């Protein structure tokens, strides 16, 4: 389940995706799959993937910019290897 709104407040909640293009969501003690916004305040929360201009507070991110790049490169390499090994001539 996801949220798409300008004003978002989550307190002890969970959401798959939070998209707040024009607002600054406030997240407190929550778990998010993804956060897409320009600016956010996040406290005591965990987020899987963040696309944001600025995020303030204390939170844990599973995929930051560096880890997302590394994951994408590794996934691409594995996919290329699998396709090459399974390709029939």
C-alpha positions, -999 to +999 in steps of 0.1 A: +000+000+000+013+035-007+006+072-001+006+100-026-001+134-011+014+168-004+010+165+034+019+132+050+023+123+087+031+087+097+034+078+134+041+041+143+030+031+108+042+012+078+038+019+041+051+005+009+057+038-009+053+074+002+054+100-025+051+137-015+062+158-044+051+192-030+053+186+007+076+177+036+064+144+051+069+138+088+077+102+097+080+090+133+088+054+144+077+039+110+088+016+083+087+026+046+095+007+015+104+038-004+103+076+002+101+100-027+100+137-018+119+170-019+123+173+019+113+151+048+117+148+086+122+112+097+128+101+132+135+065+146+124+049+113+136+025+086+133+031+049+141+007+021+149+032-006+151+070-005+149+095-034+149+129-017+165+163-018+170+165+019+160+142+048+165+154+084+165+132+115+177+098+126+167+069+104+181+038+088+182+033+050+185-001+034+195+013-001+213+046-001+228+060-034+260+040-031+244+007-021+216+011-048+243+016-074+263-015-062+231-036-061+221-025-096+255-033-110+256-067-093+220-076-104+229-065-140+260-087-140+242-117-126+214-113-152+239-109-180+256-141-169+224-161-166+212-149-200+246-158-216+246-193-200+210-201-209+212-187-245+207-214-270+227-213-302 
